[in-house]
Amino acid sequence: MIPLLKHEIYKKKEPMDIIKDAAEEIAMAVENTIGPTGMFKMNEEGDIIPFGAEIINNMEKTPFMDLLSKAVTSQEEEKKDGTASMAYFTAMLLKRAFRLTSQGVHPTMIENGYRKAMDIAMKELENLKVDVKRSDIEKLDAVIRDALAGYENIDFLLPLIRNAVLFLAENEVKPENIKVYTEEGGEEDESEVIIGHLLDYERKDEDMPESVDTGRILILDEIKIKKPKVDAKIFIESSEAYGKFADMDTRKLREIINKIEETGANVVLVKGEIDERAAKMLAERGIMAFEKVSEEDIKAVAKSTGAMPTTMENISREYLGESGNVVTDENAGCAGGVCHV
């Protein structure tokens, strides 16, 4: 019988050199990028890499690095910040864990210790938490400046973010109602905060108003003459007969537009298509209209304005919703212009 001491039972026969080396490499890569005085990195091609997620994703791929890359990517998607800190913190925990295993501490004990330490740290963070009021502009700006480390034009972005944060805090806006839109080729100083909806659609007719001060929103399925459900062949033997047939469609469209006007609507969002003739009639009456609006945008606008989607056959004032200014910006650089609702 060979006696074994307790620490010898827990001691690993083969140290996790691969993980240790990876942890040290990560720590070295990101430690001097953290905080407001952190420095940028440059890859082999000479490209500047300012953010932790990009640094990790540019490192040599290994199974461990893939796991860390996924974690950092999740951090970026969820919080939009803290990727370098997360990578560095993870690397330092791994280095300490390797040292403990080399001393004979079992991995399960290390995990339990880390979990207890996390609980203690979370409680301490709660104690350190400070409520920031609208009057505490300096405190809020300091937090924002730290979060914007690595960005250019911080002085331009800071008031945008501050005003957005204060609005969200004071109006209890849910996270799912916050959207971030990006445009390829844009600059940071072209950023803006929109309190409302950003819809990427073009006015159906260029003669329609470019803006309205108070939106009265009507949501319809379509504005066009529907084809009959049964197959029928119509023979038109003269231009006069064709004119009468076309006039019949125009009268039907005019009746629909009259109903829309009677509701008081000045903005119409349509899931399907808008007939060109109907679009001209809407423009003549000063009504702004957009076609082929996505189901997602329809639901968002309906939720925020109180508008209830309806059909051409069931147009009524009770389906209207209300909003603030509705503005189209044809020079916004996106496909078809932008509608702010």
N, C-alpha and C positions, 0 to 999 in steps of 0.2 A: 504494500500500500504506500502511495506517495502522498504526503500531506500537502494541501493547497491552502495558502492564506487567502482571506476574503478579497483583498485588493487584487490578487492574482487571478481570481475567478472573473472579475469584471474587466480586467485589462484586455484590450483588443489585441489580437495577435498581429493584425496588419493595419497600421494607421491609414486613415483616409487621406492619403497624400493628394489625390486628385482634387477633392473638395477643398482641402486646405489651400492648395496652390490657387484654385479658382477664387476663393474668398480673398486671398491676399491681392490677387490681380484686380479684383473688383474694387477693393478698398483704395488701392493706389490710383485707380482710374477716376474715381469720383470724389475723393475726399477734398481736393482743392477746388471743387466746383460748387460746394455747398455754401449757402448763405448769400447775403447782399454783396459781399466782396469776393465771391467765387469767380474763378477764371474759366474761360471757354477752352474747349479742346479742339484739336485739329487732326483730321484723319490723314491717311497716306496720300489721298488725292488733293489735299490742301483745303478741304471744305471745313468751315467752322461748325462745330457741334456744341450748341449752348446748353442742351437739356439732358438730364440723366437718362431718360428713356432712349434717346438717340445714341448716347454713349454706349449703353448696354447692348443695344441692337447692332452696333457696329463692331462689337468685340467678337473674337473667334467663337464659333458655335461649338458647344459641347452639350451633352445631356443636361448637366447641371445649369449651364448658362441658358439653355432653352427654358428651363423651369423659371429661372429668375426673370428672363425676358418677358414671359407671360405674366408674372406677378407685377412687374413694372408697368407693362402695358395696361393691366387692369387698374392700377393706381392712376395712370394718366387718364384713362377713360372715365373713371369714377370721380376723381378729385381735380384733375387738370393741373396738379402741382405735387411736389414732394417726391418725385421719382428718384432723384439723386440721393436724397436723405434716406429713402427706403432701401435703395441698393446698398448704401454704405452701412446702414444699421444692420441689414441682413448679413453682410459680409463680416462685420465685427462679431455678431452673435455666433456665426459659424466658426470663426477663428478661436473664440473663447471655448466653444463646445469641443473643438478638436483638442485644445489644451487639456480640458477636463477629462476627456476620454483617454488621453495619453497618461493621465494620472490615475486611471482606474475607475473613474466615475461612469456608471452605466448610462447609456443614452436616454433611457426612460426617466432616470432621476434628473438629468439635465433638462429634458422637456418639461417635467413637472415644475422644476425651479423657474424656468423661463415663464411659464404660465402664471405662477404666483407673482413673479416680478412684474408681469404685464398688468395684473390686477392692481398691484400697488401703484404702478405708474399712472394708470387710468384714474385712480382716486386722487392722486396728487395733482393731475392735470385739472380735475374738477375744482380743486381748491385754488388753483392758479387762474382759473377762468375769470375773465373780467367782462362785465356787460358794457358794451359800447353804445352810448346814446348819440343822437344826432349832433349834440353839442361837442362830443369828443372827437372832433375832426382829426386832430393831430395823432391820436392813438390809431384811428382807423387807417389814416394815410400811412403810418409806419408799418402796419401789417400788410397793406397792399404793396408798398415798395419792396418789402421783403419777398412777397410772392411773385413779383414781377422781375426779380433778378434774372438777368439773361436777355431781357427784352430791350429793344430800342424804343425811343419815344415814350419813356415812362411818364414824363410830365404831361403828355397828351392823354395817355390811357388812364392815368390815375383818377381824374375827376369822373370819367365815364364809369369806371368800376365802382367808385365810391357812391355815386348817385344811384347806380343799379342796386348795390347792396342795401342802401338805405330804403329804397322803394320796396325791395323784396321783404325786408324785415318789418316794415311798417304795414304792409298789406297782406302778410302771411301767404305769399304765393307758393304753391306746391312745386317741388322740383320737377315733376313731370310736365309742368306748364312752361318750363324754361327751354328755349331752343337756341342752339348756336349754329349760325350759318357762316360758311366760309366761301370765298371767291378766289379762284386761282389767279395769280398775278397781282393781287391787291397788296396794298401797303398797310402797315400798322396804323398810320395816321388817317386812314380811310375808314377805320372802325367806327361804329356807332351803336348806341343802345336804343332799341325801339320798344316803347311801352305799348304793346299791341301785337298784331299779327303781321308777319312778313309773308306775303303771298306772291309767288313768282308766275304771274299771268299778264297777258297783254290785253288792253281794252279791245273789245271786239271791233269797234269802229273808232278811227282816229278823231272823229268829230265829237265823240263823247267827252264829258267834262274830265279834266285831269285831276280834279279834287272836289270834295264836298266837305263842308264844315261839320255837319252832323249827319252821320250815316244812318239811314233807315234801310236795313238789310232784308232782302227777300231772297230765299234760296229755292230754286226750281229744278225740276228734273231735266227739262229741255224747253227750247222755244223754237219749234218748227212744226210744219204740217206733217202729221203722222201718216204713213202709208196704210192703206186698208189691209186688214188681216186676210181678206179673201182675195184670190187672184182675179183680176178683172182687166179686160182690154178695152180701151177707149179709143175710138177712131175719130180724129179731128180732121175734117175735110177742108177747112178754110182758115186763113189767118185770123179772121174775125172770131171764129169759134174758139181758136186757141187763146185769143185775148180774153174772151169771157171766162175761159177755164182758169187762166192765170189770175184774173181779177178776183175769182172766187177764193183762191188761196190767200191773196193779199188781204181780202176782207176778213178772213178768219184770223190772220196774223194781227191785223189792226184791232180786232176785238180782244185778243189776248193782251196786246200792249195797252189798250184802254183800261183793262182790269188792273194791270200792273200800276199804271199811273194813278188810278183811283185809290189804291192802297196808300199812296204817299211815298212809296219806295223810291229811293234815288240811287241805290246800289243793288244790282242783281247778280248773284252767283249761280251759275248753271252747271249741273253735273255733266250734262251732255252738250249738244251743239246748239248754236243760235243761228237761225236763218239770217242771211245777209239783209234781206228786206226788213226783218224785225229789228236788226241791229241799227239800221238807218232810222227807223221810227223811234227807237229808244234814244238815239243821239239827238234827234229833233226835239225831244221832250226833256232833254237835260238829264238823262238817266245813264249812269255808268254801269256797264255790264261786262262780265267775264265768263268765258265758256270753258268746258272740260276741266272743271275744278275737281281736284282729287277728293276721295272720300275722307281722307285724313284731315284735309283743310276744311272741308264742309263741317265735320264734327267739331273741330276746334272753334270755328267761327260761331257755330250754333250754340256751343256751350258758353262762350263768353258774351255773346250779344243777345241771347234769348230767342234768336230766330229759329223757326221750326221748318225743316224742309217740307216742301209740298209739290204738287204737280200743276201743270198748265190748266187742268180742268178744275182745280180747287184753289184758286188764288183769292186770298182774303187778307184784310188788314191784321187779323189776329195772328198771322204767321210771321209778322215782321219782327226783326230784332233791331236794337239800337247800338250805335258805337259813337266814338268821337270822330275826329277827322279821318277821312279816307283819301289817301294821296297816292298818285302814280308817279313814278320817277323813271322816265325812259332812259336816263343817263346813268342808271345805277350799275351798269356793267354786267347784268345778268340777262339770261335769255328772255326776251319779251318784255323787259321792264319789271318793275316791282310795285306791288300794291301794299301800302301800309294801312291796316284796318285797326 
